[in-house]
Every structure is written in structure tokens, then in C-alpha cells.
């Protein structure tokens, strides 16, 4: 129940809302279904009533009710369908009412129509509408604060309306509420949070209106191009469709402003993984947790409880890369209910629209919510398929090289794996001895407890590691399907800081990202350092006895390595067959579990680029993006 604080009189209850909020739309529904009213008043002119109520019959399909405005020079209202001249086109303007399920006024009208409740459109008829908007608290606070307490808390921050049309509209609505009071016993008035204090003032002081309704043009109903719904709807189109789905399935929609964002991200992840498959970066639950924490922090920096699309996309770009951010943007723009309705379609833009006849006009929202701030975010989109095919036909198979930043990354990773293997070799040589004068490499707790009755302390001794490692084998996908990794080659070092690299990977020609730039994914690799020239292991007949890609890499590693130990990075430890293969060459495999390293780091390392010649390096950075 709303408190008497919001009552203008015993017969009139005011429900101040923030336009364009799904949370307030849910609150309007709750109030109307929990209390009895015999009339609904809304802050729209009577000229919009027929169009708005007819357009609402086609919900959940989205439309807009549009009304033309006269020329700024004060001429008569011209025919809406007439074609303006080139010098007059910039002056064309129109006001509109979005038939948006997340608009509180539309939600109230929707319930009133279903309950056969009388509806009154009491706003002033204005030939040229002047919208007013204000920055208000995040509506998500309604989850913890009642609507009347929310309005009371916001009251000190609401500035007085400017003189002129905004003030005249408030006075007119207050007087028309007084007229309705004589006809109905219980009236609910749903209005903007910024108008209700001054409507109350005009009502209590009985201020008489000083202006009359303007002569206005008829309204027109237009469907909205689904690709441009993001410029019309107050919530994200994906979130709006979730509200409609919950309505159709009688599901709970109390927390969709937050839960909807989570569902949108999971839908994006599924689409991202399905379309890119092995090229997609693995989005683990831990990475998603980091993403949501980052989104929360960015939203708090902007003094919001719920994030906007810009915050979601920027966080996605920085956490998971450009590709995922693009998929998230496309998912956010999707609206699930796009059935054809019997109206011509217009295309919305930023405060403008292109009508079916091709004319572009300035648009003014009759139900303005928070002021929108459109910000740019630089994302590298995927090239069109036709362009990728064009780049593929111009590829020179005799000229291939790597991308230097990725060479540096894999060399650092090779060094890290080698150091981990050397540490394991040293662990095998560790011994314990009684403490005498030095703690050596640390106290051996286990041995000390075992000899506790003697009162002696034991310390650990790690002797220097004997030998070194010059070969590291990395098996990222084992067992590997040869059909998934058809590209097998050997890359020789360009300088002394690089390894000789033998690899099997996906077909890079299937993923062209730029002119002379392709991307592939490692299945496995063998790195020899210091570098040395070797024959192509994939065509060397002495390794033909092997049956799998992994065995061929290991056989080549055992043959070309000058040291006894070989570091093997893989998911599972080497089996008896691989160990016998190493013993045949008097080698020993030192296994490093792949789970020891961050899956995000490994996934990003696996994806590398192939350039069609060293000259491509001069502009490759423009096309190469994070996975």
C-alpha cells in the first residue's frame, strides 16, 4: 500500500516513476494489482490516446506513436505526408510515445485496458513539445526501498520546472485531475518523478491554467526496425524481451534488471563459443566472476547500481577481447518478439528517425527517462566473409612468418616451463641431514617429527641441478584429432633469442583477419633452444614409425635434443608407450601438468597469427586483436 504522503486528496493517488525503467514498470504493476482504482490518469495528451491504445494491442511487438510538429518559424501545421524542401528538412521535428513494455506509463495502460478501467490522458496539447529530463538515482533501489520512500528521498534533488511550457503542462494536469475527481472515487495518476511535486503544488494552491490546448496534427503509428530498437527502448532490447517472456510464462521478473544481464552474458558466451569453436577464448566461471566484479566496480565509479551497455562492452573488451565484446553488443541489441504488424516501419537513431518515405526528422520522447550519454568504444569487427575469401586468394604460400609479439610470449612461456621442469629434476635429488650449523635449504618438518624422540632437527639439502634442458614439448590438445590440425610445419629462428619451432595447428587459411594476416590455434609444439637447423620432422621418414601427432613430436624431440631430460607440458602424464619411446633414445620425460598454468593464459597463447611475409608486420597491428 502506498502511504498518504503520495495522495493529492482522498480520491487521488500519485505514483511518481522514472520513465524507461523496468523496475518501475514492475512497481506500477504491483501497485495496480494490489489496490483498487476506478480510473487511471497518465501524463500524455488526449490526441495520443487512440494511437497509443491501438498500438498497445500489438505488444510485445514494438512500435511508436508519432505526432508532427510545426515549423520553427510559426507557420501552420503542414501535412505530415508532404515532402519538405531541402532547406526545410533540418527543421522537421516530431514528438513520439514509445510503446515500450518497460515504460511505467505503458505498463499502467496495459493493465488498465485488461481490467476495463477508464483511462484519462490529461497532459496539455502542445504543438511543439519541450522535453525535460533530470539525472535521478538508479531505480534498482526499489528492491530495498518502497516507492513512496524513494520519492521522498529524491524530493530534495528535484529542481523547480522552468517557466513556460513545462510549468503550463503541470498546471493543466493538476486542474484536469481536479475535474476527474468529481467523476471517480479512486484515481491513480502515474507521472514523472520530476513533475509530481509541482503538480501537487498546483493542485493544493488551485493555480488556474493560463494557456489552452494547441491545435495539433493527427498521430501516426509506426513499427520500428528491429535493428534500431536500441535507440527507442529504455532498457536493452534483450532485457526487454526477458520481461515479455516472463510475462508470457508467468515467471518472476522482480530482479530481471540484474539477472537479465547475467542471462545475456551466458547467451553471448554460448553464441561466441558455437560460432568461433576452437578459435574462441575459453570463458571459464572464474573469468566470468572477474568480469562481473569489474562491471560492478565500473558501475559504482559512475554512481550506478546497474551497468549500462557501454560499461558492459568495455568490461568485455578488456576481460575477454574485442570479439567477445562484439558478440555481447549484438546479443544486447536482439529483441525476441519481432512479429510483423500492420504499420509502416521507421528506423530510429540518436534523437532522430528515418520515416518510411525516407525523410529524417528530429524526435522528442514524450516519456523521457534518464538523459542518455552516447559514448564511442573502438572495437575491431570481424571482416566480412567475401573479404576473407579475397585475402585468401591473394595469399602467397611461399612467404610465411610469425608476429613478433607472439614470438616473445611463447618464448617466455617456454622459459617458464623449462624452469619448472628443472625444479622438478632438482627435487628428485633432495636429501635430509641433521642440523649442525646452518638451516641449509630449510627445515625438514617430516624428518624432524619422525626423529622427535632423539631431539635432533633435520634440514633439507637441494644439490645443484645436474644438466640442463634444451627441448620443451607442449601438447595443448591430447589426444589430438589430425583432422582438426591439418597444418604441420617447422619454423626456424630468425635470431638467436628464438627457438626452432615445430608445430601442428589448425588451418590458418580458414580464419583470415586481414590482408596477408591469418590466425591459427596450436594443437602442439616442440621448441629447441638454442636454435639449430633441423629437417622438417613432418616429412622426415625416420619418424614414420609413429602413429599420432604427439608421438611424432616426442620422437623428434628425443632425436634432436642434446640433453637427457625433455620437458613435457600436457594435461595427463606420459603413458608407458611414450616413456618407452624416450628410453629408446636414452631420454627422460619431465612432466609439467597443464593445469598448473592459468587456462586464460594458455588459451590466449594457443591462438597465434601467421603473416604472409615480413613486410606485413608494418601494418599487422591494426588487424590483430585479442581473442
N, C-alpha and C positions, 0 to 999 in steps of 0.2 A: 504494500500500500504506500502511495506517495503521501508525504506529510503535507499539512495545511500550509506550509511555507510556500508551496508552488500554486496555491489556489488564488485566483483573482477574486472569486466570490464563491458562495456555497454551490454555485452551479457550474463554475468554470475552473477546470484544472489545466495547468500549463505543464507541458513536458519539454523542457529545453534539451536540445540534442546538438551534437556536432554532425553536420551533414557529411555524408560519404563515409560513414563508419559502420562496419559490420557489427561491432559490439553494441552500438546504439540501436541498430536495426533489431537486434535480438532483445534489447531492453524495451523498445517500443512494443514488440510483440508480447513480451511478458506482462507489461502494464495493461495492455488492452484485453488480454485474456484473463487477467486476474481481477479486473474491476468492470463494473457495468457502466457503459456510457450510451447515450442515445443520439449523439452527434459527434462527428469528427471535423475539426477545422484545421486547415492547412494553409501555410503562407504562400499560396500561389494565386494568380488572378483567375477570375471566372472564365476568361477566354481560353484557358488551358484545360478546363475540366473535361470537356468531351474528348479531346485528343488524348489526354493522359489516361483516362479510364478505358478508352478503346485500345490504346497501345498496351496497357497492362493485361488485357485479355490474352496476349500472345507470349507473356512470360512463360518460361525462362528465356525466350529469345529476346535479345537486347535491341532496343530502338530508342529514338529520341523524338520529342515533340518540339518543333521549331517554329518561331514566330519572327517575321521580318521586322526590321526597324527602319524608320525613315532616314533620309539623307541628313547629314550633319548641318547642311545649310538651311534646314527647316522647311523643305518642300512637303507636298502631300505624300501620304503613304503610297508608294508605287506598287504596281502589280508584282507579286513575288516571282512569277514565272518569266517576267520580262528580262531581256538580255541587256545588261548595262554596257555603257561605252567603256573604252579602255581607261580614260581618265577618271571615271566614276567607280571603277571596280574596287579600288582600295577603300572606298567609303562604305561599302556594303557591310552590314553587321546584322546579327540576329541573336536573340536570346533563346535558350532551349532548356527543356527539362529532361534529364537523362532517366530513362526507365530502367533504373539500376536496382536490383534486389537488395543491395547493401545500403541504399539510401533510406534513412529512417522515415521520411515522409512517404516514400513509395511503399515501404513495409506497412505503414499505418493504413494507407489507402487500400492496400491489398487485403488486409484483414477486414476493414470496414465494408468492402464490396462483398466479401464472402459472408459477412454477418448481416447483410442487408441494412447497414447502418447509414443514416443520412450523412452526406458529406458536403462541407461548405468550403469553397475556395475564396478566401477573404482578402487577398492582397490587392493592392492598388493596381489598376490597369495603367501601365507605363509604356509609351511608345518607344522610349529609349531607356533600357534598363541599366542601372548603375549598381553592379555587384559590390558588396562589402565582405571582406574576409578578415579574419584575425588568427594569430597563432595561439592555439589553446593546448591544454595538457593532452597527453596521449589517452584516447578513450579506453585503453586496456585497464585503466584504473577502476573501471566499472566492475571488474571482477572482485574487487575488495571493498569498493565504496558504493553506497546506494546512489541512485540518480539525483535525489534531492540534495544529498550532502555534496555530491560532485558539483552541482550547480552553485551551491552556497560557497564552496571553496574557490570556484572560478570567478565569482561575482566581483571581488575587488580588482581583478585584472581586466575587466571589460570596460573599454573606453566609451565615452558618450558618442552617439552617432553624429555625423556631420549634418549641418543644416541642408535643406534641400530635399531631394527625393528620398534618401534613407529615412529622414525624420518624418516626412509625409506618409510614407508607407506604414510606419509604426503607428502613427495616429489613426490612419484609416483602419488598420486591422483591429485596434483597440475598440473603435466605435462599432465595427461590424460584429465583434464579439458581444458587445452590449445588445445589439439587435437580436443576435442568436439566443441570447439569454432569455429573451421574452418568449421564445418558441420551444425551448428544450430545457429539461431539468438537469441533465448531466452532460457537459460538453468537455471533450478532450481537445486541447489545442497543442499541436506539435509544431514547434518553431525553432529557429536557430538560437544557439546559446548566446550569441551576441545581440539578439533583438529583445529577448524576453524581459530584461529589467526595464527597458524603455517602453515596452508595451504595457507593463504593469504600471509604470508611472503615468502614461497617457490615460490608462483606464481609471486609476484611482483619482486623478485630478480632472477627469472628464474634459480633456482637451478636445475642442471641436476641430474637425478637419478643415483645412484651408484650400484644398485642391480637389478637383474632381477627376474621374477616370478619363484617361486619354482615349482617343479613337485609335484602335489598333487593327492590324491585319489578322486574317484568319490564321490558325495554326496548321502545320503540316506534320505528318508522321513519316519519319524516315527510318528504315533499317540501317544498321551500322556495319560496315565492312569488318568481318571478324579479325582481320589483320591489324585494325586500328582501334580495337576495343580498349587497349591500354590507355589511350588518350581520352576515353569517355568515362570508363568505370572508375569509381573512387578507390576500391580495393583492386588488387591484382586480378586479372581475369581468371587465373587458375583458382585463386582463393574464392572468388565469387561463385565459380561453378561448384566448389565444395559446399558452399552454403545452400545452393539449389539442390545438390544431391542429398544433403542431409534433410532438407525439407521434403523431398520426394520419398525418401526411405524412412522418414520419421526417426532419424538419428539425432544424437546430441550434437548441437553446434555452439555450445556455450564458449568453448575455448578454441574455435577454429582460427582466430586471428594469430594464434601461436602454433597450434597443432597442424594447421593448414600449411604453414611454412615448412614444417618437418616433412609432411607428406609430399610437398612439392619437391623438396630436395631428394627424397627417396625415389620419386618418379624420374627425376633428372638423372640420378645415378643409374637406374635401370636402363634408361634410354641411351645414356652415354656408353655403358658397357656393351649393350646389344649392338650398337652401330659401329663402334670402333674395335670391339673384341680385343685382340691381343695388343692393339695399339693404345688402348685406354689405360690410364693410370688406375691402379687398384685403390678404390676408396674404402678403406677399412673402417670399422666402427670407431677406432681410435682417431683416425683422421677426421671423421665426421664430428666427433666430440670436440676436437680442436677448432673445427670450422664454426660450430655453434657458439663456442666460447668467444671466438674472435668477433662473430657477428654481434653477440651481446655487448661486448666492450665497445665496438664501433657505435652501436645504437645509444649506449649510455653517454658516449662522448658528445653525441648530437642531442642529448637530453630527451631521448625517446625510450619507451618501453618495448615497442615493436619496431623491427627494422623496415626500411623502405627498400625498393628494388635496387637502388644504387648501392646501398650497404651490402645487400646480399651478393650482388655481382662482383663488387670489389673484393670482398672476402673470398669468393670462389676463385677469382683470378689469382689471388696471392697464395691461397692454400693449395689449389688443385690445378691451376694453369688456365690459359686462355680458352682452350677447347671446352673444358667443363663450364666455364663462365658463359660461353656462348650457348651451350645446351641449356643452362639454367635460365638464361634470358628467353629462349624460345619456349621453354616449358611455362614460364610465368605468363607469357602472352596468350597461352591456349585457353579457350573457353569451351567447355564441354557441351554446350547446347546452342548449336548454330543452325537450327532448322529454318527453312525458308519461310518468310512471312510476306503477306501481300502488300509490301511497300517498297518503293524505290530505295536503293542503298546509297548512302553517302560515306565518305571517308573522313575520319576525324584526324586532326593534327593537334599541335600545341596551340590552344586557344583559337583554332580556326578549323574549317571543314571545307571539303570539296563536295558540292552537291551533285546529284545525278546528271545535271546538264553541263557539268564541268566548271561551274562557277565556284570560286573560292571566296568565302566570307569569314569575317571575324565572328567568333562565337562567345557568348556570355552565359555562364551557368546560372540558372535561377535558384539552384540549391548549392551554393558554393561551400566547400568544406575548408580544410587546411589549405593555405596557399602552397601551390606546387613549386618546387625548385628543381628544374631540369638541369642535370649535370652530365658532362660528357665522360665517357670511360673508353679508353683506347683498347680495343680488342682486335687481334688478328684473326679474321674469319677463315674458314676452310675454303680453298679455291674451288670453283665450280668443276664438275666432272669433265666438261668439254675442255676446259683449260688444262686440267691434269693430263688428259689424253694428248693435247697438243705438245705439252712439255715432254711427255714420254716419247713421242715420235722423233723429237729432236735430240734425244739422249745419245751420246757417243759412247759405245761400250768399251772403247779403248782408253778412256780417260776417267779415272775414279780416284777420289781422295777423301780424307776424313775432314771433320770440322774440329779445328784445334782446341776449343774449349772442352769438347767432349773427350779428346785425347788426354788432356790434363786430368779430367775427372777420373777416367778409368785407370790411369797410371797411379793416381793417389790411392784408389781403391786397391789396386794390385799390391802396392807397398803395404797397405794396412793388412791385407790378407797374409802377405809374406811374414810380417812381424808377428801376427797371431800364430802362424804355424811354427815360427822359430821359438816362440814362448812355450808352445806345447812340447817341442823337442827338448827344451831345457828342463821342463817339468819331469820328464822321464828320468833324468839324471840326478834329481834331487835326493839328498840323504839327510839324516838326522845325526847329531852328535851332542855330547854333553857340553853344557855351558861351562866355559872356563874364564875367558877374559872379554869376550865380545858376543853380542847377540847375533852376529853374522847376518843372515837374511830374514831374521825374525824368530820369535818364539814358536816352537812346535808344540801346540797345546795337546794334541792327541798323544804324542810320545811322552810328554811330561805327565799326563794323567795316568798313562799306562805304568809308569815307574814312580808313582806318587809315594809308594811305601819306602822308597830309597831316599826321598828328599832331594833328588837331583833334578835340575832343569835341563831341558833339551832344546836345541835351536836347529833351525833349518839352514841348509847349505845348498845353494844352487851354483854348481860349477859353470864356467863359461860354456856357451853352446859351441859344440864342435861342428864345423862345416857351415854351409850356407844354403840358400835356395836361389835358383835361377829360373825356375819354371812354376807358374801358377796356372792351374786349370779351374775354370769357373763353369759349372753346369747349372744354369738357371732353370731349365725345364728338363727334368729327367724322370721317367723315360721320355725321350723326345720323338715325336712323330716326324719322319722325314718329309712327309707331305706338307707339314706346317713350316718347315725350314729348308726351302729348296736352294737358297743362296749359300754357297760354301766357297770360301776364298782365303787367301793369305795376304795380309798387308805387311809390307816391310817398313822398317822405321825410316823416317825422314831425317832424324838426327839422333844423337847418342843418348838423349833423355827419353826416347820412346822404346817400347818393346816391339819385338816381332810378334805380330798378332795373327793367329789362325782362328777362324770363327765359322759357325753356321748360324744363319739368321733367316728371318722372313724375307720375302721377295720385295726389295725396295721399290721396284717399278710400279707396284700396286698402290703406293702411297706417295705421290708427288706433291710436295708442299710449295714448290717454287720453280722457276726456270733453272734447270740443272741442279735441283735440290730434291732429294728423296729421303724418306725415313724408313728405317727397318728396326727390328727388335731382335736382340741377341737370344739365341737358344743356348749357346755355349761358346766358350772361347779358351784358347791357350795362349799365354803370354810368356815369351822368353826375354829375359833381361839379365845381362847386357844383350842388345840386339845382335843378331847374326843372320846371314843369308841361309835360307833353307829351301828345299824343294816344296812344291805345292803338295801338302800332305793329303789332299783330297783326290789327287791323281797319282800319287806315289804307289807303285804296285806292291811294295814291301809291306804295306798296311792293308792289303786286300783281304787278309785273313779275318779281319774284324767284321762284325755283323751290324753294329749300331754306330750312330754318330758319336756317342760318348766314348765307346771303345776305341774308335779311330783317333779321337783327340788324346786319350790316355796313352795309346800305343805310340803316337808321335811325340808326346811329352817324355815318355820313358826313353825313346831313342835319341832325342835331341838334347835332353838335359845333361849337363856335366856334373851335377851334384847328385848325391844319393837320395835325398828327400825331395818329394814333389808335393806342393800344397794343392789340396783338392777342396774346392768350395762347392757344396751341394746340399740338397735337402736331407738325404739319407747317407749314412756312412757307406763306404765302398764294400761291396759283397766279396764273396770268396773268389769269383771269377776275375774281378778287377785286381784283387791282391795277387793272384797267380800271374796275371799279366805283368804287374810291376816286378814280381820276383824273377820272372824270366829275364828281365834286364837288370837284375840286382838293384832294384829301386824300392823305396818305401813311400807309401801314400800317407800324408798327414792330413787328416780330415778336419775341415772347418765347417761347422753347421751354418747353413744359410740363414737359419732363424736367429743367429747371433747378431745380425745386422737389421737395421730398420727396413721394413718392407717398402716404405715410401722411397727410401734412398735406392734400394735395389731396383725397384720398378722404373724409377727415373733413369738410372744408369743403363738399364737394358735398352732403352729407346735411344737410338743414335741416328745421325744423318750421314748420307753419302752425297758427296758433291761431284759434279761432272767436270772436274778439272780445278787446278789451284786458283785460276782466275775467278772462279765463282765465290771464293772466300771474301772478295772485296764487298759484296752486297748480300751475302748469305744471312747476316744477322737480321736483315729486315724481314725475312720469311720464316726463320727458325723461331719457334715458340716453345714454351714449356709444355710438356704433355699434359 
